[in-house]
């Protein structure tokens, strides 16, 4: 986990100090021998976005803080 030393951040307006990232991965399943099998979980190369875990407000410039 990267440290965000020297990058000051305050809690969300709602008071929460927890943030979640936008999902950037998806799972691919395939039917193999009549069973559903996970075959890959690629990452999407999009911009990282962070959201407040409590109220879902987007953290402005969140990717710059990582």
C-alpha positions, 0 to 999 in steps of 0.5 A, spaced: 500 500 500 502 506 498 503 512 503 500 518 502 505 522 506 505 530 505 499 529 501 494 532 506 486 530 506 480 531 510 475 527 512 469 527 507 463 532 509 459 527 512 465 525 517 467 519 514 474 517 513 473 511 509 474 511 501 472 506 496 475 505 489 471 505 482 471 498 480 476 497 475 476 489 474 471 484 471 471 477 471 470 472 465 467 466 466 466 460 461 462 454 461 467 448 461 464 441 462 457 444 464 460 448 469 461 455 470 469 457 471 472 463 472 477 464 467 480 471 467 480 477 471 483 483 467 484 490 470 481 496 466 486 501 465 481 507 467 483 513 471 482 511 478 476 514 482 475 514 489 468 515 493 466 516 500 464 509 503 458 512 507 455 517 502 458 516 495 461 523 494 467 523 489 473 525 492 476 530 488 483 529 485 483 522 489 488 519 484 493 524 485 493 522 493 495 515 491 
